[in-house]
Amino acid sequence: MPSIILKRLKNNCKVLSFEINKKFLKDLKRIKDRRLILIEDKAENLSKYLISYAVKNTDYIISSLPLASSRNLEYQIIKTAHENLKENGKYIQYQYAHNMLKSLGKLKKIFKYVEVKFVPLNIPPAFVYICKK
């Protein structure tokens, strides 16, 4: 996914990509682009890295973390995303499991605006949640 994002990204922007899976991280290291910053850490530590890159808040956060993981972890990640977005910033979550109503409820507790899109032509088909602060 980072390579697709990088194609649309302006030259003065950065993508912080969090990955704890060693194989995925190895694959990501093949992408040679100075705007891509690979971070071998958990997404819930986002705040620490934004501070280290002198970023107060960000415009977008894109996540593919499954929202069906532990409830405390889910809440912490979503809350961290919300806290680190600029006003009107967007949190975009995509997932493949269909527990849309559960996920929608969790996101609506934190974000003022949540839209769900179904992308049937994606392989596998995906649900995309677009949340606005």
C-alpha positions in Angstrom: 0.0 0.0 0.0 2.8 2.6 0.7 3.9 2.5 -2.9 0.4 3.5 -4.1 0.3 6.3 -1.6 3.7 7.5 -2.5 2.7 7.9 -6.2 0.1 10.5 -5.1 2.2 12.2 -2.5 3.8 15.6 -2.9 7.6 15.7 -2.6 7.6 17.6 0.7 5.4 15.0 2.5 6.3 11.9 4.5 4.6 8.5 5.0 5.3 6.9 8.4 4.6 3.2 7.9 4.2 1.1 11.0 4.9 -2.6 10.7 5.7 -5.3 13.2 5.6 -8.2 10.8 9.2 -8.9 9.9 8.3 -10.4 6.4 6.2 -7.4 5.5 8.9 -5.0 6.8 11.4 -6.7 4.6 9.2 -6.3 1.6 8.6 -2.6 2.4 12.4 -2.0 2.6 12.5 -2.7 -1.1 10.7 0.5 -1.8 13.3 3.2 -2.3 11.7 6.5 -1.6 13.1 9.1 0.9 9.5 10.1 1.8 8.8 6.6 3.2 9.8 6.1 6.8 9.5 2.6 8.0 8.9 2.1 11.7 9.2 -1.3 13.3 6.7 -0.7 16.1 3.1 -0.8 17.0 0.6 1.7 15.6 -0.5 2.7 19.1 2.9 4.4 19.5 2.1 6.8 16.7 2.3 9.9 19.0 5.9 9.2 20.0 7.0 9.1 16.3 5.1 12.2 15.3 6.9 14.1 18.0 10.3 12.8 16.9 9.6 14.0 13.4 8.4 17.4 14.7 4.8 16.8 13.5 2.2 18.1 15.8 -0.8 16.6 14.0 -1.3 14.9 10.7 -3.8 15.2 7.8 -4.4 11.5 7.2 -4.0 8.2 9.0 -4.6 5.1 7.0 -4.9 1.8 8.8 -5.4 -1.8 7.8 -5.4 -3.1 11.3 -8.3 -5.5 11.9 -10.9 -3.9 14.2 -11.7 -7.4 15.5 -8.7 -7.5 17.8 -8.9 -6.9 21.5 -11.4 -4.2 22.5 -8.9 -2.2 24.6 -6.3 -2.2 21.8 -8.9 -1.2 19.2 -10.1 1.6 21.3 -6.5 2.8 22.1 -5.5 2.8 18.4 -8.6 4.6 17.2 -8.4 7.1 20.1 -4.6 7.7 19.3 -5.5 8.3 15.6 -8.2 10.8 16.6 -5.8 12.7 18.9 -3.1 12.9 16.3 -5.2 14.2 13.5 -5.5 17.9 12.5 -9.0 19.4 12.7 -10.9 17.9 9.7 -8.1 15.3 9.3 -9.2 11.9 8.1 -8.7 8.4 9.5 -9.2 5.8 6.8 -9.6 2.2 7.9 -10.0 -0.6 5.6 -10.7 -4.2 6.4 -11.7 -7.5 4.8 -13.8 -9.1 7.6 -17.5 -8.2 7.5 -18.3 -7.0 11.0 -19.3 -3.6 9.6 -21.9 -2.7 12.2 -19.6 -3.4 15.1 -16.7 -1.5 13.5 -19.0 1.4 12.6 -20.3 1.7 16.2 -16.7 1.8 17.5 -15.7 4.5 15.1 -18.8 6.6 15.6 -18.0 6.8 19.3 -14.8 8.7 18.6 -15.3 10.5 15.2 -17.9 13.1 14.4 -18.3 11.8 10.8 -18.0 8.2 9.6 -18.7 6.9 6.1 -18.5 3.3 4.9 -17.8 2.2 1.4 -17.7 -1.3 0.0 -15.1 -2.0 -2.6 -16.2 -5.3 -4.3 -13.6 -5.2 -7.0 -10.8 -5.3 -4.5 -9.2 -8.7 -4.0 -10.4 -9.7 -1.5 -13.4 -7.3 -1.3 -12.9 -4.6 1.3 -14.8 -2.3 3.5 -13.4 1.2 3.8 -14.3 3.5 6.7 -13.6 7.2 6.2 -13.7 9.0 9.5 -13.3 12.8 9.9 -12.3 14.6 13.0 
